[in-house]
Amino acid sequence: MQGARRHAELGDVDHACSSAGEAVPSIAAARSARDRRRLADLRAKVNTHRHAAVAALDEQVRALIARAGAAKVPP
């Protein structure tokens, strides 16, 4: 998630979303509240952009939420 955050800070939405998307399966498997919070924070940061990569990340996050019972990752 650190790489994704760095890309987002630099305005590189494509790479930020791609890096975060690669981390979603690990975040889901680890069930780490800290990583889920970081993912939610990154998602909030990139959601200000209308970009296909943002939509793809949102789909992955929605799937994570569904698997987690919608309790751990804020919308």
Secondary structure, 3 states (H helix, E strand, C coil): CHHHHHHHHCCCHHHHHHHHHHHHHHHHHHCCHHHHHHHHHHHHHHCCCCCHHHHHHHHHHHHHHHHCCCCCCCC
